[in-house]
């Protein structure tokens, strides 16, 4: 067996299941889960129609090409032009993938050269945020590298402290995972941060994988800046050592369809295509047809964003008096601090909330690793506002009651 499998930790949702295993939730309340970031808004009818039409036709009668059909790559290119004012070559700079998750994992297997590790004390590094999307860690380990965790800074809108990474680490870094908008805090990287990372990439030669799957759920007038967009604005028109990763799951409410794309540096796209040709991860023609319909339409995206804005506008002010929480830049999570002096750890908070009010939230420590002396997710919880508005509001009401039940005379806690 691959010895690196032993380095993988239990996935956060398995850990959540374990801490709830001996808990019987209060039967007076129906279950509400804010734990898993799985979109639950309705799938757009136009996507379902395109999917069904493809099945009724010849959509399943042949093997799909790894490159995807030209029509899909063209629809992606047109979306990139509308969204970011970018003009990419559909033949060399765009590659459809089966959702961003598998692509983010597989890309590390393409990029990392573990033979460059000098010793156990001088590993090959894959740098990533902390807290982070757990795929980054698994991808690093199974590619033969070591993850280096960069903490987020609450006083800087949960931006990563890139300046804390020593030159000795950058010198041995082969891949950097960036997540903007971030998971779990929803922070969007500004242009100056991108400039810093591009300069570091130029100096040390590492590749940047920009995870942007939450880019279309935002709460301010200006949409989040994308990695390729930042590169173009800074004169890096060839997108050297940069690929963006995104998907339709959150944008179009089709997590079960598994459809996304990577785009950017043509050299990286071609190397990734070579890997994927052998990996056998081509997108079904039926999914491609439905994806074209989704990328070509923005009406359903605006409606989806409006639904999230409505929920966050209702829930956030309910929780701010009792938790340390604020409206994020983007994404569909609230990243809230809890009073650990009163509630114990974030794990204790989640267990007690589940037991007493049958509401599931994810302990923040499960989304991070202890590094540099602390776990930056500890003392926080992640709430995924993916259910219908009424359910999210009810969950928030229960959480307010839960917190107030632990206070003197029912008074709300200060954040």
C-alpha positions as CSV (number, residue, x, y, z in Angstrom):
1,X,0.0,0.0,0.0
2,X,1.0,3.6,-0.5
3,X,2.7,4.5,2.8
4,X,1.5,8.1,2.4
5,X,-2.1,7.0,3.0
6,X,-1.2,6.6,6.7
7,X,-0.6,10.3,6.8
8,X,-4.2,11.2,6.0
9,X,-6.4,12.3,8.8
10,X,-10.1,11.5,9.1
11,X,-12.2,13.9,7.0
12,X,-14.0,16.7,9.0
13,X,-17.4,15.2,8.4
14,X,-16.2,11.8,9.7
15,X,-14.8,13.5,12.8
16,X,-18.1,15.2,13.2
17,X,-19.9,11.9,13.0
18,X,-17.6,10.5,15.7
19,X,-18.1,13.3,18.2
20,X,-21.9,13.0,17.7
21,X,-21.9,9.2,17.9
22,X,-23.0,9.0,21.6
23,X,-25.2,12.1,21.6
24,X,-29.0,11.9,21.4
25,X,-30.4,15.2,20.2
26,X,-33.4,16.8,21.8
27,X,-36.4,15.2,20.2
28,X,-38.4,18.4,20.6
29,X,-36.6,19.9,17.6
30,X,-36.3,18.6,14.1
31,X,-32.8,18.3,12.7
32,X,-31.2,21.2,11.0
33,X,-27.7,20.8,9.5
34,X,-25.4,23.8,8.8
35,X,-22.5,21.4,8.8
36,X,-21.9,20.5,5.2
37,X,-21.3,23.0,2.4
38,X,-23.6,21.3,-0.1
39,X,-25.7,23.6,-2.2
40,X,-29.4,22.9,-1.7
41,X,-31.1,25.5,-3.9
42,X,-33.0,24.2,-6.8
43,X,-31.1,23.1,-9.9
44,X,-32.0,25.4,-12.8
45,X,-34.6,24.0,-15.2
46,X,-32.4,24.9,-18.2
47,X,-29.7,22.7,-16.9
48,X,-32.0,19.8,-16.3
49,X,-33.6,20.2,-19.8
50,X,-30.1,20.2,-21.5
51,X,-29.1,17.1,-19.5
52,X,-32.3,15.2,-20.4
53,X,-32.0,16.2,-24.1
54,X,-28.4,14.9,-24.2
55,X,-29.5,11.6,-22.7
56,X,-32.3,11.3,-25.2
57,X,-29.9,11.9,-28.0
58,X,-26.5,10.3,-28.4
59,X,-24.9,11.6,-25.2
60,X,-23.9,8.2,-23.9
61,X,-23.0,6.4,-27.1
62,X,-19.3,7.2,-27.2
63,X,-16.2,7.7,-25.1
64,X,-15.6,11.4,-24.3
65,X,-12.4,13.1,-25.0
66,X,-10.3,14.3,-22.1
67,X,-10.1,17.8,-23.6
68,X,-13.9,18.1,-23.6
69,X,-15.9,19.1,-26.6
70,X,-15.1,22.4,-28.4
71,X,-18.6,23.8,-27.6
72,X,-18.0,23.4,-23.9
73,X,-14.6,25.0,-24.0
74,X,-16.0,27.9,-26.1
75,X,-18.8,28.5,-23.6
76,X,-16.2,28.5,-20.8
77,X,-14.1,31.0,-22.7
78,X,-17.1,33.2,-23.3
79,X,-17.9,33.2,-19.6
80,X,-14.3,34.1,-18.7
81,X,-14.6,37.0,-21.1
82,X,-17.9,38.2,-19.6
83,X,-16.9,37.7,-16.0
84,X,-13.2,38.8,-16.0
85,X,-12.6,40.4,-19.4
86,X,-10.1,37.7,-20.3
87,X,-9.5,36.2,-23.7
88,X,-8.2,32.7,-23.5
89,X,-7.3,30.2,-26.2
90,X,-9.8,27.4,-26.1
91,X,-7.3,25.0,-27.6
92,X,-4.5,25.5,-25.1
93,X,-5.6,27.4,-22.0
94,X,-8.9,25.7,-20.9
95,X,-9.5,22.2,-19.7
96,X,-12.9,20.8,-18.4
97,X,-12.7,18.8,-15.3
98,X,-15.1,16.7,-13.2
99,X,-15.5,19.3,-10.5
100,X,-12.8,21.3,-8.8
101,X,-12.2,18.8,-6.0
102,X,-10.7,16.0,-8.1
103,X,-8.8,18.5,-10.2
104,X,-7.2,20.3,-7.2
105,X,-6.1,16.9,-6.0
106,X,-4.9,15.6,-9.3
107,X,-3.0,18.7,-10.1
108,X,-0.6,18.2,-7.3
109,X,0.3,14.8,-8.7
110,X,1.2,16.5,-11.9
111,X,3.2,19.3,-10.5
112,X,5.1,17.9,-7.5
113,X,8.5,16.2,-8.0
114,X,9.2,14.3,-4.8
115,X,12.6,13.3,-6.0
116,X,13.8,16.9,-5.2
117,X,13.4,16.3,-1.5
118,X,16.9,16.5,-0.1
119,X,16.2,14.9,3.3
120,X,13.4,14.4,5.9
121,X,14.4,17.8,7.3
122,X,14.4,19.4,3.8
123,X,11.1,18.3,2.3
124,X,9.3,19.4,-0.9
125,X,6.7,21.8,0.3
126,X,3.1,22.4,-0.8
127,X,2.0,25.7,0.8
128,X,-1.7,26.2,1.7
129,X,-3.9,28.3,3.9
130,X,-4.9,27.3,7.4
131,X,-7.8,26.7,7.9
132,X,-8.1,25.1,4.5
133,X,-10.0,22.8,2.1
134,X,-8.9,19.4,3.2
135,X,-8.1,18.2,-0.3
136,X,-4.9,20.4,-0.3
137,X,-3.4,18.4,2.5
138,X,-4.3,15.0,1.0
139,X,-3.0,16.0,-2.4
140,X,0.3,17.1,-0.9
141,X,0.9,14.0,1.0
142,X,0.0,11.6,-1.8
143,X,2.2,13.5,-4.2
144,X,5.1,12.9,-1.8
145,X,5.3,16.4,-0.5
146,X,4.8,18.0,2.9
147,X,2.0,20.6,3.5
148,X,3.2,23.9,5.0
149,X,0.3,25.7,6.7
150,X,0.0,29.5,6.5
151,X,-2.4,30.9,9.2
152,X,-5.2,33.3,8.6
153,X,-5.2,36.5,10.6
154,X,-8.6,37.5,12.1
155,X,-7.6,41.1,12.4
156,X,-6.9,41.3,8.7
157,X,-10.2,39.9,7.5
158,X,-8.8,36.4,7.8
159,X,-6.1,37.0,5.1
160,X,-3.2,34.6,5.0
161,X,0.0,35.7,6.6
162,X,2.2,35.1,3.6
163,X,5.0,37.2,5.2
164,X,5.3,34.5,7.9
165,X,6.6,32.0,5.4
166,X,10.4,31.9,5.6
167,X,12.6,32.0,2.5
168,X,13.9,28.5,3.3
169,X,10.3,27.2,2.8
170,X,9.6,29.2,-0.4
171,X,12.9,27.9,-1.8
172,X,11.6,24.3,-1.6
173,X,8.0,25.0,-2.5
174,X,6.7,23.5,-5.7
175,X,3.0,24.3,-5.4
176,X,0.9,27.0,-3.6
177,X,-2.8,26.5,-3.1
178,X,-4.8,29.8,-2.8
179,X,-8.5,29.9,-2.0
180,X,-10.2,33.1,-2.9
181,X,-13.0,33.6,-1.8
182,X,-11.8,31.6,1.1
183,X,-13.2,28.5,2.8
184,X,-14.3,28.9,5.6
185,X,-13.9,32.7,6.2
186,X,-15.0,34.0,2.8
187,X,-12.1,36.5,2.4
188,X,-11.3,37.7,-1.1
189,X,-7.6,38.3,-1.9
190,X,-6.9,41.9,-3.1
191,X,-4.6,42.8,-6.0
192,X,-1.7,43.7,-3.7
193,X,-1.7,40.2,-2.3
194,X,-1.7,38.7,-5.7
195,X,1.2,40.9,-6.7
196,X,3.1,39.6,-3.7
197,X,2.5,36.0,-4.6
198,X,3.4,36.5,-8.3
199,X,6.7,38.1,-7.2
200,X,7.4,35.1,-5.0
201,X,6.5,32.7,-7.8
202,X,8.9,34.5,-10.1
203,X,11.6,34.4,-7.5
204,X,11.3,30.8,-6.4
205,X,9.6,29.1,-9.4
206,X,6.6,27.5,-7.7
207,X,3.2,27.0,-9.3
208,X,0.0,28.6,-8.0
209,X,-3.3,26.8,-8.0
210,X,-6.1,29.3,-7.4
211,X,-9.3,27.7,-6.0
212,X,-12.2,30.0,-6.9
213,X,-15.3,27.8,-6.6
214,X,-17.1,30.4,-4.4
215,X,-16.5,33.3,-6.8
216,X,-20.2,33.8,-7.8
217,X,-21.7,34.1,-4.3
218,X,-20.8,37.5,-2.9
219,X,-22.5,40.3,-0.9
220,X,-21.1,43.5,-2.3
221,X,-21.6,45.3,-5.6
222,X,-18.2,44.4,-7.0
223,X,-17.6,40.7,-7.8
224,X,-14.5,39.0,-6.3
225,X,-11.2,39.5,-8.1
226,X,-10.0,36.3,-9.7
227,X,-6.4,35.0,-10.0
228,X,-6.2,35.2,-13.8
229,X,-7.9,38.6,-13.7
230,X,-5.3,39.8,-11.2
231,X,-2.5,38.4,-13.4
232,X,-3.9,40.2,-16.5
233,X,-4.1,43.5,-14.6
234,X,-0.5,43.1,-13.5
235,X,0.8,42.5,-17.0
236,X,1.1,38.7,-16.7
237,X,-0.9,38.0,-19.9
238,X,0.6,34.5,-20.3
239,X,-0.5,33.6,-16.7
240,X,2.9,32.1,-16.0
241,X,2.8,29.4,-13.4
242,X,-0.9,30.0,-12.6
243,X,-4.0,28.0,-13.0
244,X,-7.5,28.8,-11.8
245,X,-9.9,26.1,-10.7
246,X,-13.7,26.5,-10.5
247,X,-16.9,24.6,-10.9
248,X,-20.6,24.8,-11.4
249,X,-21.5,23.2,-8.1
250,X,-22.0,26.4,-6.1
251,X,-22.6,28.8,-9.0
252,X,-25.4,26.7,-10.5
253,X,-26.5,24.4,-7.7
254,X,-25.4,21.2,-9.5
255,X,-23.0,19.5,-7.0
256,X,-24.1,16.1,-8.2
257,X,-23.1,16.9,-11.8
258,X,-19.4,17.2,-11.1
259,X,-18.5,19.8,-13.6
260,X,-15.8,22.5,-13.7
261,X,-12.7,23.7,-15.5
262,X,-9.1,24.8,-15.1
263,X,-7.6,27.6,-17.1
264,X,-4.5,29.7,-17.3
265,X,-0.8,28.9,-18.2
266,X,-0.9,26.9,-21.5
267,X,2.2,24.9,-20.4
268,X,0.5,23.8,-17.2
269,X,-2.7,23.0,-19.0
270,X,-1.0,20.8,-21.5
271,X,1.0,18.9,-18.7
272,X,-2.2,18.5,-16.7
273,X,-4.0,17.2,-19.9
274,X,-1.2,14.6,-20.3
275,X,-1.7,13.4,-16.8
276,X,-5.5,13.3,-17.1
277,X,-5.3,11.4,-20.4
278,X,-3.8,8.5,-18.5
279,X,-5.8,9.2,-15.3
280,X,-9.0,8.6,-17.3
281,X,-11.0,11.5,-16.0
282,X,-13.0,12.7,-19.0
283,X,-16.3,14.5,-18.5
284,X,-19.5,12.7,-19.7
285,X,-21.0,14.2,-22.9
286,X,-24.3,14.5,-21.1
287,X,-22.7,16.5,-18.3
288,X,-20.9,18.6,-20.9
289,X,-24.2,19.5,-22.6
290,X,-25.7,20.5,-19.3
291,X,-22.6,22.5,-18.5
292,X,-22.8,24.5,-21.7
293,X,-26.3,25.5,-20.7
294,X,-25.2,26.6,-17.3
295,X,-22.1,28.6,-18.4
296,X,-24.2,30.4,-21.0
297,X,-26.8,31.6,-18.6
298,X,-26.4,34.3,-15.8
299,X,-30.0,34.7,-14.8
300,X,-30.0,31.7,-12.6
301,X,-26.7,32.8,-11.1
302,X,-28.1,36.2,-10.1
303,X,-31.2,34.5,-8.6
304,X,-28.9,32.1,-6.6
305,X,-26.8,35.0,-5.3
306,X,-30.0,36.9,-4.3
307,X,-31.2,33.9,-2.3
308,X,-27.9,33.8,-0.4
309,X,-27.9,37.6,0.2
310,X,-31.4,37.3,1.6
311,X,-30.4,34.6,4.0
312,X,-27.2,36.2,5.2
313,X,-29.0,39.5,5.7
314,X,-31.5,37.8,8.0
315,X,-29.2,35.4,9.9
316,X,-26.0,37.5,10.4
317,X,-27.7,40.3,12.5
318,X,-29.4,37.6,14.6
319,X,-26.1,36.0,15.5
320,X,-23.8,39.0,16.0
321,X,-25.1,39.8,19.5
322,X,-24.2,36.4,20.7
323,X,-21.2,35.2,18.6
324,X,-18.1,36.9,17.1
325,X,-19.3,36.9,13.5
326,X,-19.6,39.3,10.6
327,X,-20.8,39.2,7.0
328,X,-18.1,37.7,4.9
329,X,-16.8,39.0,1.5
330,X,-18.2,36.0,-0.3
331,X,-19.1,32.3,0.0
332,X,-22.0,30.7,1.8
333,X,-20.4,30.2,5.3
334,X,-20.4,32.2,8.5
335,X,-17.2,31.8,10.4
336,X,-18.0,32.5,14.0
337,X,-16.0,32.8,17.2
338,X,-17.4,31.3,20.3
339,X,-16.7,32.1,24.0
340,X,-14.5,29.2,24.9
341,X,-14.3,30.3,28.5
342,X,-18.1,29.8,28.8
343,X,-18.6,26.9,26.3
344,X,-15.4,25.0,26.3
345,X,-13.8,24.2,23.0
346,X,-15.4,24.6,19.6
347,X,-16.0,20.8,19.7
348,X,-17.9,21.2,23.0
349,X,-20.0,24.0,21.6
350,X,-21.0,21.8,18.5
351,X,-21.8,18.8,20.7
352,X,-23.9,20.7,23.2
353,X,-25.7,22.6,20.4
354,X,-26.5,19.4,18.7
355,X,-27.6,17.7,21.9
356,X,-29.9,20.5,23.1
357,X,-31.2,22.1,19.9
358,X,-30.5,19.5,17.2
359,X,-28.5,22.0,15.1
360,X,-25.3,20.8,13.4
361,X,-22.4,23.1,12.9
362,X,-18.8,22.2,12.1
363,X,-16.1,22.8,14.7
364,X,-13.5,25.2,13.2
365,X,-10.6,23.1,14.6
366,X,-11.6,20.3,12.2
367,X,-10.8,22.5,9.2
368,X,-7.3,23.5,10.4
369,X,-4.1,21.9,11.7
370,X,-2.1,22.9,14.6
371,X,1.0,24.6,13.1
372,X,3.5,27.1,14.5
373,X,2.1,26.4,17.9
374,X,-1.6,26.8,17.5
375,X,-4.7,25.8,15.5
376,X,-6.2,28.9,13.8
377,X,-9.6,27.2,13.6
378,X,-9.9,26.5,17.3
379,X,-12.6,28.4,19.1
380,X,-14.6,28.9,15.9
381,X,-17.5,27.2,14.2
382,X,-18.5,27.1,10.5
383,X,-22.1,27.4,9.5
384,X,-23.1,26.6,5.9
385,X,-26.3,28.6,5.1
386,X,-27.2,26.3,2.2
387,X,-30.8,25.4,3.3
388,X,-33.9,27.4,2.6
389,X,-34.1,30.8,4.3
390,X,-36.7,29.8,6.9
391,X,-34.6,26.8,8.0
392,X,-31.5,29.0,8.4
393,X,-33.4,31.5,10.4
394,X,-34.8,28.8,12.6
395,X,-31.3,27.4,13.2
396,X,-30.1,30.9,14.1
397,X,-33.0,31.4,16.6
398,X,-32.1,28.1,18.3
399,X,-28.4,29.1,18.4
400,X,-29.4,32.4,20.1
401,X,-31.4,30.6,22.6
402,X,-28.6,28.1,23.2
403,X,-26.0,30.9,23.9
404,X,-28.4,32.9,26.0
405,X,-29.2,29.8,28.1
406,X,-25.6,29.8,29.2
407,X,-25.6,33.4,30.3
408,X,-26.6,35.1,33.5
409,X,-30.3,36.0,33.5
410,X,-30.6,35.3,29.8
411,X,-28.5,38.3,28.8
412,X,-26.8,38.1,25.5
413,X,-23.0,37.6,25.3
414,X,-20.8,40.4,23.9
415,X,-18.8,39.2,20.9
